[in-house]
């Protein structure tokens, strides 16, 4: 999503193409939070959930505040999830540390990527959560692979699935 939002408008700029969709590209959670601005979400999810803040979501889409900027903390996913009935929301101790996926990084540096994924999943498990959620499917798939290989006691669910849940 970050690539499309940040790079799509300028891809054909040298050929004289003027992008008409620039400024209209949103991550789904960013759209719900900043455009729709709901005051309630008609969802129910009576579970403990730990939020995964992806690198792209934090640093390019600004879905949450990057810790390295030392600015007041905000998290749009948390804001949305807290409107869900019955949910307990947590964040890991290293709130915006990378899970190790990083596209080609996971292929070229498989051992390091796997170790980072394991560390991140364990950081989420330490919150006491039953589920890890986030807006970046790549990160979630990477952590799901770690969970399945190591038979760890936590599940993965995309944040939109929770926002639409009637459990």
Helices and strands as residue ranges (DSSP letters): H 2-7, G 8-10, G 13-15, H 28-30, I 31-36, E 48-51, H 55-59, G 67-69, H 76-81, E 88-91, H 104-108, H 110-125, E 131-134, H 137-150, E 155-158, H 159-163
